[in-house]
Amino acid sequence: MPEDQLQELRSLLEEASSADKPPPKRWLERRAEGLSFYYDEWDFHITDYRQRWCRLLEISLQGDSGEFFNRTLSDYAAIIPEVRRQFQRIRPEMYRVVRGLEDGEDFDLNAVVNARVDRRARRAPSTKLYVARQREERDVATLFLIDMSASTDEPMQKPAPALDAGDDGTVIGTTGRGPSNRERRIIDVTKEALVIMAEALEEIGDAYAIYGFSGHGRHNVEFYLVKAFNEALTSSVKGRIGAIEPKRSTRMGTALRHSVEKMASITARSRHLILLSDGFPQDFDYGQDRRSNVYGLRDTSIALRECETAGITPFCITVDKAGHDYLREMCESSRYMVIDDISSLPRELPKIYQRVVGG
């Protein structure tokens, strides 16, 4: 048995007194869960990485047959067409002018003048007198990393019913502009935003992937597989989006490092990672002092820098109103946004994407 697995089994045996299942059974269950990955973690106390400190498990989500996805499309039926139109506008046919061709769409005036000068000087003129436009497609890839911690199970505060004015000044209700007044949780609003975002990205054709993360302790960081870059928006993927649910803790640094590995083989010219969360990084063993969140903030900050070093542009979005307090410690002000009104996230996420990724 590999040494790292032996160490893991020993640690489970030591926890036997507090375990709800026999340690060997828990260990065998973990072995069957899926692929394991080991990552370093930054410890600001020693100003260095702790080698292979965290174990991450990839976990496949079981879908809900697409009920949540389809219901969201119905709830937001009035705004989705406008979102699609916005994304159509940032999908221009981009062209690059190519010069020095022997055949093309038009003459290159400078090349023609130079050829005329060469002819008068009795030198052999160049025959490369044409220019052409070659169409360039968008080459963008974005990974959406979703916080699935237990705190996302919190219900939203119910806002007053929103009324909108039509073009003629008539007040209209919210039908088709968002969900009804049924009680929704933070995770539900996040999923709604993902549904609208997926519809918009299908319109523009940008590559995208969706993953979630949670876990409990450094030996059990969970990374949930929702949609890979090479997957289409199939009914299975729609079902997995609907199956995203609150889990446990928030070890952001490890999840970010695994996301970088997921993007290592993506060759797009423009690569982005958008982190959606509802709070700061937290886990019961994220540092020696459970009352302090400094260790987790420092590790996450280093992980975000690792993203940039790998050529990936990170951007953090939180629906925590106190987000400014800790996000400014994790990244530059241009690299994060705090959404004060959680219910606006489905409408705001496509706009944020356009600003962050660009047209």
TORDOZA-482454 format. One record per residue (C-alpha): x, y, z. Coordinates in steps of 0.05 Angstrom, whole numbers, padded with zeros to 5 digits, always signed. Each point is the difference from the previous one (the first is absolute). Last residue first. Layout:
<nodes>
XYZ...
</nodes>
This chain:
<nodes>
-00325+00830-00515+00036-00002+00066+00012-00055+00051-00010+00043+00062-00050+00050-00026-00041-00050-00040+00002-00050+00057-00024+00052+00049-00059+00015-00045-00017-00074-00005+00005-00006+00076-00045+00060+00015-00068-00026-00019+00007-00068+00036+00036+00036+00058-00056+00051+00012-00033-00042+00055+00063+00005+00042-00005+00075+00006+00067+00025+00025+00042-00034-00053+00073+00010+00018+00049+00001-00057+00072-00024-00007+00063+00005-00042+00003+00075-00011+00006+00011+00075+00063-00042+00002-00003-00068+00033-00005-00038+00066+00006+00056+00051-00050+00044-00038-00045-00061-00001-00001-00002+00076-00037+00062+00022-00031+00014-00068-00041-00064+00007-00041+00025+00058-00062+00002-00044+00012-00073-00017-00026-00014-00070+00071-00011-00024+00032+00004-00069+00074-00014-00009+00037+00009-00066+00061-00040-00021+00039+00011-00065+00036-00063-00021+00071+00003-00028+00029-00051+00048+00032+00056+00041-00069+00032+00005-00030-00063+00030+00059-00007+00047-00016+00070+00025-00070-00023+00016+00030-00059+00039+00044+00048+00040-00061+00041+00020-00038-00064+00017+00057-00021+00047+00002+00068+00033-00075+00003+00010-00002-00071+00028+00055+00014+00051-00031+00067+00020-00069-00030+00016+00012-00003+00075-00044-00034+00051+00022-00069-00023+00072+00016+00019+00048-00052-00029-00014+00015-00074-00057-00022-00045-00015-00059+00046-00075+00011+00011-00007+00032-00069-00012+00071-00024+00012+00043-00061-00043+00063+00003-00073+00005-00017-00055-00009-00051+00040-00024-00059+00005+00003-00076+00071-00007-00028+00010+00020-00073+00062-00029-00034+00021+00029-00067+00041-00022-00060+00011+00044-00062+00044-00030-00055-00035-00067+00007+00046-00060+00006-00035-00038+00055+00045-00056+00025+00019+00033+00065-00072+00023+00013-00018-00058+00045+00067+00007+00036-00017+00073+00014-00067-00024+00028+00037-00048+00046+00039+00059+00028-00063+00040+00010-00034-00057+00037+00061-00008+00046+00001+00074+00017-00075+00006+00011-00009-00048+00058-00073+00017+00014-00037-00049+00045-00061-00045-00005-00051-00018-00053-00052+00047-00031-00032-00027-00064+00015-00002-00074-00049-00050-00030-00033+00050-00046+00067+00014-00034+00009-00076-00006-00068-00007-00035+00019+00052-00052+00065-00038-00012-00039-00065-00011-00050+00035-00046+00059+00021-00043+00037+00067+00001+00059-00028-00039+00060-00029+00036+00072+00014-00020+00009+00055+00051-00026-00044+00056-00067+00010+00033-00024-00017+00071+00058-00038+00033+00001+00013+00075+00067+00010+00035+00000-00023+00073+00058+00015+00047+00006-00060+00047+00069-00006+00031+00006+00074+00014-00064+00002+00039-00072-00004-00019-00021+00010-00072-00027+00052-00048+00009+00014-00074-00040+00010-00063+00020-00004-00073-00026+00032-00064+00037+00003-00067-00001+00050-00057+00020+00008-00073-00029+00062-00033-00052-00012-00054-00038+00066+00005-00070-00029+00006+00021-00060+00041+00034+00049+00046-00066+00037+00012-00039-00064+00016+00055-00023+00047-00001+00068+00036-00075-00004+00008+00005-00069+00031+00061+00019+00042-00037+00060+00029-00058-00045+00019+00049-00046+00035+00028+00057+00041-00071+00021+00019-00015-00071+00023+00065-00003+00040-00019+00063+00038-00066-00032+00019-00069+00013-00028-00068+00005+00032-00056+00005-00050-00015+00073-00019+00000-00016-00074+00063-00007-00039+00026+00053-00048-00021+00045-00056-00050-00048-00032-00056+00027+00043+00027+00059+00039-00061+00045-00003-00015+00058-00046-00009+00074+00013-00020+00037-00063+00048+00056-00018-00008-00011-00075+00067-00036-00005-00019-00044+00059+00011+00017+00072+00026-00053+00047-00027-00025+00066+00042-00038+00050-00033-00036+00058+00035+00021+00064+00062-00040+00012+00000-00067+00036+00065-00010+00036+00034-00058-00032+00001-00068+00034+00067-00027+00025+00021-00065-00034+00060+00037-00030+00030-00002+00071+00012-00075-00008+00054+00011-00052-00012-00011-00074+00044+00057-00025-00002-00003-00076+00060+00005-00047-00018+00024-00070+00055-00015-00050+00006+00046-00060+00030-00012-00069+00005+00053-00054+00024-00004-00072-00048+00044-00039+00006-00015-00074+00047+00038-00046-00021+00014-00072+00056+00011-00049-00001+00066-00038+00042+00004-00063+00056+00044-00027+00033+00001-00067+00065+00022-00033+00045-00060+00009+00029+00001-00070+00062+00036+00021+00035+00044-00051+00063-00022-00036+00045+00061-00001+00003+00049-00058-00003+00060+00046-00068+00017-00032-00023-00071+00014+00024+00003+00072-00037+00065+00012-00064-00030-00029+00008-00061+00045+00009+00045+00061-00063+00039-00018-00040-00065-00009+00026-00027+00067-00022+00063+00035-00069-00002-00032-00013-00073+00018-00050-00017-00054-00065-00034+00017-00034-00067+00013+00061-00044-00010+00052-00031-00045+00076+00003+00004-00005+00015+00074+00044+00046+00041-00052+00023+00050-00050-00036+00046-00053+00043+00033-00032-00034+00059-00075-00005+00004-00049-00007+00057-00071-00022-00015-00033+00031+00059-00024-00043+00058-00008+00053+00053-00067+00021-00030-00026-00071+00001+00014-00001+00074-00045+00058+00012-00054-00031-00043+00003-00064+00041-00007+00039+00064-00060+00035-00030-00032-00067-00018+00013-00025+00071-00034+00058+00035-00074-00016-00010+00005-00076+00006+00035+00005+00068-00048-00046+00038-00009-00046-00061+00075-00008-00011+00007-00011+00074-00052-00055-00001+00037-00034-00057+00066-00001+00037-00032-00023+00066-00037-00058-00033+00060-00023-00041-00002-00074+00017+00024+00015+00071+00072-00019-00012+00048-00044+00040+00063+00039+00012+00068-00032-00012+00052+00008+00055+00074+00017-00009+00037-00008+00066+00052+00049+00024+00055-00018+00051+00034+00058+00033+00071+00007+00028+00039-00027-00058+00058+00045+00022-00014+00054+00051+00019+00063-00038+00043+00054+00030-00003+00063+00042+00004-00043+00063-00059+00033+00033-00029+00020-00068-00014-00072-00016-00014-00009-00074-00031-00067-00020+00029-00053-00046-00048-00044-00038-00017-00074-00004-00050-00029-00048-00049-00057+00009-00043-00031-00055-00067-00028+00019-00045-00020+00057+00021-00072+00006+00063+00014+00041-00041+00045+00045-00049-00056+00014+00058-00047+00017+00027+00051+00051-00068+00010+00032-00007-00076+00007+00070-00006+00030-00016+00058+00049-00065-00033+00027-00056+00050-00011-00025+00059+00041+00071+00017+00020+00017+00035+00065+00037-00057+00035+00030-00026-00065+00038+00064-00017+00067-00034+00010-00021-00054-00048-00016+00053-00052+00070+00029+00007+00031-00069-00009-00041-00011-00063+00024+00066-00030+00072-00015+00017-00006-00068-00034-00030+00033-00061+00058+00049-00004+00050-00057+00007-00028-00039-00060-00027-00069+00017
</nodes>
